[in-house]
Amino acid sequence: MYLESNFHVMDSFEFEYGRVLENVEVEYKTFGTPKYDEEGFITNAVLFFSTFNGIYSFLRESHQYIMDNGNFTDEFYFIVISPLGTPGSCSPSSTGLNYEFPRYTYIDGINFIRQFLVEKYKIRKILGLVGEGIGGYIVLSWACEFPDEMEFIFIVNSAAKVSGYRFIISKVLELIIDSTEDYYTEGYSISKTKNLIAINALLFAHSSSKKIFNNLNNDEITAIFEDFNDECIFRDIYDFKFRNECSMEYDVVDKLGNIKAKSLFVGTNDNYFNFELDMLPFEELVPNSIVIKQEDKKENYYFEEKDYDPVGEDVIAFLSQFK
């Protein structure tokens, strides 16, 4: 489904540590049907936050199946927001501040969206938050910090903290970025481009499962990587740096008990997130939660119709509670 981008400009936004940016842009997309209460407030808003790259994505692959069989576009009003720090919305690259952009946290990211919702929409309470991968970090942080602001959360392949293997990957990204010889200069450079290619290579290694990569020969992997790199080449090194620093501080494990929303967690076989270590613990740590493992049926890097898994029915059953 292709969605047209819309833009809203907030007069200003204040970060946690006090710095204020003016004329702050927010990119957003919408689909579905808004419903209103007697006072004119939207009652069925569902916010979606994607994984870093959607090529190997449960939600991307199951989206049409879930929508076709759940009739959710008539029941929910979906708002897809480009978070703070990402191009389209206020970010190091889009503002031109680059390395001088304010360092931000997930609390800043949540407040950025909350302020946008107040300014743009009449929403007293969000119906649901949906997040995949690092998009799940925003959802979990929000549900922990402001537990009365949503009725449900739906998380796919995410975690409650960046630690262990993920922290090592973040440290590697940090080292690559810090090795950029002309990081503190303006504009294009060979050094920045080479390091972006190295970053993309690292991200590519986590864009699918071990099973999929083992089914490919080296020539196929090379061809797919070149396509992946072509998609990612215009990403910005400053956007990477600030997002990486934000993620390295992410840890909501001790706050998961605060969550009041009904919660669904779906885990698959992912190179970056481990079902047993990252997703299964939510069953005990998050009240009123359901945790489901999706069996890995995929045989190819790109999605095929036969790759659908019955877990889609569980997702439909969960979301149908809130129609």
Secondary structure per residue as TSV (DSSP state, phi and psi in degrees):
chain	resnum	aa	ss	phi	psi
A	1	M	-	360.0	124.4
A	2	Y	-	-91.8	128.0
A	3	L	-	-117.0	134.1
A	4	E	-	-79.1	136.6
A	5	S	-	-76.7	140.3
A	6	N	E	-118.1	160.0
A	7	F	E	-135.3	139.5
A	8	H	E	-128.1	138.5
A	9	V	E	-110.4	117.7
A	10	M	E	-86.5	139.5
A	11	D	E	-57.0	-38.8
A	12	S	E	-161.3	163.1
A	13	F	E	-144.7	131.3
A	14	E	E	-104.6	126.7
A	15	F	-	-79.5	163.5
A	16	E	T	-52.4	-41.9
A	17	Y	T	-86.1	4.8
A	18	G	S	109.5	-14.4
A	19	R	-	-72.2	143.1
A	20	V	E	-119.7	132.0
A	21	L	E	-108.7	144.1
A	22	E	E	-106.8	158.4
A	23	N	E	51.5	60.2
A	24	V	E	-90.5	121.8
A	25	E	E	-91.7	141.4
A	26	V	E	-125.3	124.2
A	27	E	E	-94.3	133.9
A	28	Y	E	-148.8	157.7
A	29	K	E	-134.4	150.9
A	30	T	E	-136.7	150.5
A	31	F	E	-156.6	161.7
A	32	G	E	102.9	-168.1
A	33	T	-	-124.9	115.0
A	34	P	-	-71.1	143.1
A	35	K	-	-118.7	149.6
A	36	Y	B	-127.2	149.2
A	37	D	-	-89.0	-174.8
A	38	E	T	-65.0	-22.3
A	39	E	T	-94.5	2.7
A	40	G	S	88.2	11.4
A	41	F	-	-86.0	138.0
A	42	I	B	-69.7	131.1
A	43	T	-	-109.9	-7.6
A	44	N	-	-125.4	33.6
A	45	A	E	-76.3	127.7
A	46	V	E	-121.2	119.6
A	47	L	E	-96.3	137.2
A	48	F	E	-121.2	134.4
A	49	F	E	-128.9	122.1
A	50	S	-	-87.6	168.7
A	51	T	-	-71.6	169.4
A	52	F	S	-62.4	-39.7
A	53	N	-	-137.1	128.2
A	54	G	-	-90.9	10.9
A	55	I	T	-62.7	-48.6
A	56	Y	T	-108.4	86.0
A	57	S	-	-136.9	124.5
A	58	F	H	-60.3	-45.4
A	59	L	H	-68.1	-38.2
A	60	R	H	-65.1	-42.0
A	61	E	H	-76.1	-30.7
A	62	S	H	-99.1	-3.0
A	63	H	H	-53.5	-53.8
A	64	Q	H	-65.3	-38.7
A	65	Y	H	-61.9	-47.1
A	66	I	H	-64.6	-42.4
A	67	M	H	-68.3	-42.4
A	68	D	H	-64.7	-35.5
A	69	N	H	-99.2	-9.2
A	70	G	H	-111.6	-11.0
A	71	N	-	54.6	40.6
A	72	F	T	-81.9	-19.7
A	73	T	T	-67.8	-22.0
A	74	D	T	-84.6	-19.0
A	75	E	T	-106.5	-28.9
A	76	F	-	-117.6	153.5
A	77	Y	E	-112.2	102.5
A	78	F	E	-85.1	132.6
A	79	I	E	-123.2	118.2
A	80	V	E	-106.0	115.2
A	81	I	E	-113.7	131.8
A	82	S	-	-75.4	116.6
A	83	P	-	-67.1	164.8
A	84	L	T	-52.5	133.1
A	85	G	T	95.3	-5.0
A	86	T	S	-110.4	145.1
A	87	P	T	-56.9	147.8
A	88	G	T	101.5	-55.4
A	89	S	S	-93.0	-176.6
A	90	C	S	-61.5	119.0
A	91	S	-	-150.8	168.9
A	92	P	H	-54.7	-42.9
A	93	S	H	-76.5	-41.9
A	94	S	H	-71.4	-28.1
A	95	T	H	-85.9	-16.3
A	96	G	S	78.6	3.6
A	97	L	-	-76.5	-25.1
A	98	N	G	50.4	-119.7
A	99	Y	G	-70.9	-9.8
A	100	E	G	-94.7	4.9
A	101	F	S	-64.1	146.4
A	102	P	-	-64.1	137.2
A	103	R	-	-68.6	132.0
A	104	Y	-	-124.6	162.3
A	105	T	-	-119.5	174.8
A	106	Y	H	-67.7	-27.3
A	107	I	H	-64.4	-42.0
A	108	D	H	-58.9	-44.0
A	109	G	H	-61.3	-39.8
A	110	I	H	-68.2	-46.0
A	111	N	H	-64.2	-32.1
A	112	F	H	-59.1	-45.8
A	113	I	H	-73.2	-40.2
A	114	R	H	-61.4	-42.0
A	115	Q	H	-64.6	-41.7
A	116	F	H	-59.3	-45.0
A	117	L	H	-63.1	-37.8
A	118	V	H	-66.1	-42.8
A	119	E	H	-73.3	-38.7
A	120	K	H	-93.5	-35.4
A	121	Y	-	-128.3	157.8
A	122	K	-	-95.9	90.0
A	123	I	-	-126.7	112.5
A	124	R	S	-81.6	-39.0
A	125	K	S	-145.7	135.2
A	126	I	E	-77.6	137.3
A	127	L	E	-70.2	-49.7
A	128	G	E	-153.9	157.8
A	129	L	E	-122.1	131.0
A	130	V	E	-122.1	130.1
A	131	G	E	-145.0	142.8
A	132	E	E	-125.7	139.8
A	133	G	T	60.6	-130.9
A	134	I	T	-69.2	-17.9
A	135	G	H	-62.3	-28.9
A	136	G	H	-66.2	-27.0
A	137	Y	H	-61.9	-41.1
A	138	I	H	-64.5	-46.5
A	139	V	H	-61.5	-48.6
A	140	L	H	-65.4	-40.5
A	141	S	H	-61.0	-43.7
A	142	W	H	-63.2	-47.4
A	143	A	H	-65.2	-29.4
A	144	C	H	-78.8	-41.0
A	145	E	H	-83.0	-33.9
A	146	F	S	-132.0	67.4
A	147	P	T	-66.6	-14.7
A	148	D	T	-93.0	4.3
A	149	E	S	-97.2	3.5
A	150	M	E	-151.8	157.5
A	151	E	E	-95.3	-32.1
A	152	F	E	-144.8	157.2
A	153	I	E	-129.9	147.2
A	154	F	E	-134.1	115.9
A	155	I	E	-119.0	134.5
A	156	V	E	-122.5	129.4
A	157	N	S	42.2	73.3
A	158	S	-	-143.0	-163.5
A	159	A	-	-158.9	167.5
A	160	A	S	-92.9	-6.4
A	161	K	B	-162.3	159.6
A	162	V	-	-97.7	109.8
A	163	S	-	-153.1	175.5
A	164	G	H	55.0	-126.1
A	165	Y	H	-60.1	-42.0
A	166	R	H	-63.9	-38.0
A	167	F	H	-66.3	-37.6
A	168	I	H	-61.4	-44.7
A	169	I	H	-59.5	-42.9
A	170	S	H	-63.4	-37.2
A	171	K	H	-66.4	-38.0
A	172	V	H	-63.4	-44.4
A	173	L	H	-59.3	-41.8
A	174	E	H	-60.9	-42.4
A	175	L	H	-65.8	-40.9
A	176	I	H	-61.8	-47.1
A	177	I	H	-65.2	-43.5
A	178	D	H	-66.8	-18.4
A	179	S	T	-84.7	-1.1
A	180	T	-	-69.2	113.6
A	181	E	T	-62.1	-36.7
A	182	D	T	-115.4	41.2
A	183	Y	T	-56.1	-38.9
A	184	Y	T	-92.9	28.0
A	185	T	S	-116.8	161.0
A	186	E	-	-88.7	152.0
A	187	G	S	81.0	-171.0
A	188	Y	-	-69.0	147.1
A	189	S	-	-155.5	154.6
A	190	I	H	-63.9	-39.5
A	191	S	H	-61.3	-45.1
A	192	K	H	-63.9	-41.7
A	193	T	H	-63.8	-44.9
A	194	K	H	-61.1	-40.8
A	195	N	H	-71.5	-31.6
A	196	L	H	-65.4	-38.3
A	197	I	H	-63.2	-40.1
A	198	A	H	-64.6	-40.5
A	199	I	H	-63.8	-43.9
A	200	N	H	-62.7	-35.7
A	201	A	H	-63.3	-40.1
A	202	L	H	-66.8	-41.2
A	203	L	H	-66.9	-38.2
A	204	F	H	-59.7	-37.2
A	205	A	T	-62.6	-17.5
A	206	H	T	-113.5	15.1
A	207	S	S	-87.6	-5.5
A	208	S	S	-152.0	-173.3
A	209	S	-	-96.3	162.6
A	210	K	H	-58.1	-39.4
A	211	K	H	-58.0	-46.6
A	212	I	H	-64.0	-48.5
A	213	F	H	-62.3	-35.6
A	214	N	H	-69.9	-19.0
A	215	N	T	-84.7	-5.9
A	216	L	S	-104.0	144.7
A	217	N	-	-85.9	172.1
A	218	N	H	-64.4	-34.2
A	219	D	H	-66.0	-39.5
A	220	E	H	-66.1	-41.9
A	221	I	H	-61.8	-42.0
A	222	T	H	-61.4	-42.9
A	223	A	H	-66.0	-42.5
A	224	I	H	-68.2	-38.7
A	225	F	H	-63.0	-39.6
A	226	E	H	-63.2	-39.8
A	227	D	H	-63.6	-43.8
A	228	F	H	-60.2	-45.0
A	229	N	H	-66.2	-36.7
A	230	D	H	-62.0	-38.0
A	231	E	H	-65.8	-34.5
A	232	C	H	-100.8	-5.6
A	233	I	T	-62.5	-26.1
A	234	F	T	-91.4	6.4
A	235	R	-	-65.6	160.4
A	236	D	-	-112.5	137.7
A	237	I	H	-68.1	-30.2
A	238	Y	H	-73.8	-38.3
A	239	D	H	-60.4	-42.6
A	240	F	H	-58.2	-48.3
A	241	K	H	-60.8	-49.1
A	242	F	H	-70.5	-37.0
A	243	R	H	-66.5	-40.7
A	244	N	H	-62.9	-43.0
A	245	E	H	-64.0	-38.6
A	246	C	H	-63.2	-46.5
A	247	S	H	-65.5	-33.4
A	248	M	H	-64.0	-20.4
A	249	E	T	-97.3	-0.3
A	250	Y	-	-73.0	125.0
A	251	D	B	-164.8	108.2
A	252	V	-	-117.9	15.8
A	253	V	G	-53.5	-46.9
A	254	D	G	-74.5	-6.0
A	255	K	G	-109.8	-1.7
A	256	L	G	-61.0	-28.4
A	257	G	G	-66.3	-14.6
A	258	N	G	-74.2	-20.8
A	259	I	-	-64.9	128.1
A	260	K	-	-107.0	-20.2
A	261	A	S	-67.3	147.6
A	262	K	E	-63.9	137.9
A	263	S	E	-131.6	134.1
A	264	L	E	-120.6	128.4
A	265	F	E	-120.3	125.8
A	266	V	E	-119.7	124.5
A	267	G	E	-117.4	142.6
A	268	T	-	-122.9	-178.5
A	269	N	-	-81.7	102.9
A	270	D	-	-124.1	145.2
A	271	N	S	-72.7	-22.1
A	272	Y	S	-101.0	-34.7
A	273	F	S	-116.1	136.1
A	274	N	-	-104.5	126.0
A	275	F	I	-60.5	-49.6
A	276	E	I	-65.8	-39.2
A	277	L	I	-87.1	-33.2
A	278	D	I	-103.4	-41.9
A	279	M	I	-94.7	-43.3
A	280	L	T	-58.6	-37.9
A	281	P	T	-59.4	-23.0
A	282	F	H	-59.6	-27.8
A	283	E	H	-59.0	-35.7
A	284	E	H	-93.8	-31.0
A	285	L	H	-88.8	-22.7
A	286	V	S	-110.5	118.5
A	287	P	T	-61.1	147.1
A	288	N	T	56.3	46.5
A	289	S	E	-118.4	154.8
A	290	I	E	-123.7	133.0
A	291	V	E	-121.3	127.1
A	292	I	E	-127.6	138.7
A	293	K	E	-101.6	128.3
A	294	Q	-	-91.4	125.6
A	295	E	-	-69.2	141.1
A	296	D	-	-82.7	100.6
A	297	K	-	-99.3	-10.3
A	298	K	-	-67.0	138.2
A	299	E	-	-115.1	-16.8
A	300	N	S	-125.2	158.9
A	301	Y	S	-64.5	-40.3
A	302	Y	S	-96.0	151.3
A	303	F	-	-69.6	140.8
A	304	E	-	-128.1	156.3
A	305	E	G	-55.4	-36.0
A	306	K	G	-72.0	-6.5
A	307	D	G	-81.9	-5.0
A	308	Y	-	-60.0	143.3
A	309	D	-	-118.2	148.0
A	310	P	T	-58.2	-13.8
A	311	V	H	-58.7	-22.6
A	312	G	H	-56.7	-34.1
A	313	E	H	-67.3	-36.0
A	314	D	H	-65.9	-39.1
A	315	V	H	-63.2	-45.7
A	316	I	H	-60.9	-43.1
A	317	A	H	-63.3	-40.5
A	318	F	H	-66.2	-49.5
A	319	L	H	-67.7	-28.6
A	320	S	H	-65.4	-19.7
A	321	Q	T	-62.2	-23.9
A	322	F	T	-107.4	11.4
A	323	K	-	-68.0	360.0
